[in-house]
Amino acid sequence: MEKFIETFDGVLLAYDVNVLDKQVKILSGVHPYFGLRLKANLLLFSPKPDMLLEGKVVNLSQESIHVTVIDFSSAIITAENIRGEFKYRT
């Protein structure tokens, strides 16, 4: 299950890691750690304000519109945020 990660300011969708060091260095401290240089390419989902996103409407009611964005993330548009030109009819 994907979730928002504050470090990346988004949702990590995919990654590819290349290890640059062939030897691991043990770092001293109260709890032993190891150090290793690597390079990672990340695919992040990080929408910004006023960004256009494409989605699929999964539920429509007078109070809200429920959509799925990129087949993994759901969003709800509440009545207060639905523009006036959109009208709901039964």
C-alpha positions in Angstrom: 0.0 0.0 0.0 1.5 3.3 -1.1 1.5 6.2 1.4 2.7 9.8 1.6 6.3 10.1 2.8 7.2 13.5 4.2 10.9 13.0 3.4 10.1 12.8 -0.3 7.1 15.2 -0.2 5.0 12.6 -2.1 4.1 9.0 -2.7 6.9 6.7 -3.8 5.7 4.7 -6.8 8.9 3.0 -8.0 12.6 3.1 -7.5 15.8 1.8 -9.0 19.0 1.6 -6.9 22.6 1.4 -8.0 25.2 0.6 -5.4 28.3 2.7 -5.9 30.5 1.2 -3.2 31.4 -2.5 -3.2 32.6 -2.4 0.4 30.4 -1.5 3.4 31.9 0.6 6.2 30.9 0.0 9.8 30.3 3.3 11.6 31.0 3.5 15.3 28.4 4.6 17.8 26.1 3.3 20.6 24.2 1.3 18.0 26.4 0.1 15.1 25.4 1.4 11.7 26.9 0.7 8.3 27.6 3.2 5.5 27.3 2.6 1.8 27.2 5.0 -1.2 24.3 4.4 -3.6 22.4 6.3 -6.2 18.6 5.9 -6.5 16.2 7.0 -9.2 12.7 7.6 -7.7 9.3 7.9 -9.3 7.2 10.1 -7.0 3.6 11.1 -7.1 3.7 14.6 -5.7 0.8 16.8 -6.9 1.0 20.6 -6.2 -1.8 23.2 -5.8 -3.4 24.1 -9.2 -2.0 21.1 -10.9 -4.3 19.3 -13.3 -4.8 15.6 -12.6 -6.7 13.0 -14.6 -9.0 10.6 -12.7 -12.0 8.4 -12.9 -15.3 9.2 -11.2 -16.3 6.3 -9.0 -19.2 7.9 -7.0 -21.3 10.9 -7.6 -23.7 12.5 -5.2 -25.2 15.9 -4.5 -22.7 16.4 -1.6 -19.5 15.1 -3.2 -17.6 13.6 -6.1 -15.3 10.6 -5.4 -12.5 10.0 -7.9 -9.6 7.6 -8.3 -6.4 9.2 -9.6 -3.7 7.1 -11.4 -5.5 3.9 -10.2 -4.1 4.1 -6.7 -5.1 7.3 -5.0 -8.6 8.4 -4.1 -9.8 12.0 -3.7 -13.1 13.6 -2.7 -14.4 16.9 -3.9 -17.0 18.2 -1.4 -20.0 20.4 -2.2 -18.2 23.6 -1.1 -15.5 23.0 -3.7 -17.7 22.0 -6.7 -17.9 24.9 -9.1 -21.3 26.5 -9.6 -21.6 25.6 -13.3 -21.9 21.9 -12.3 -25.4 20.8 -11.5 -26.6 17.5 -10.0 -29.7 15.9 -11.4 -31.4 12.7 -10.4 
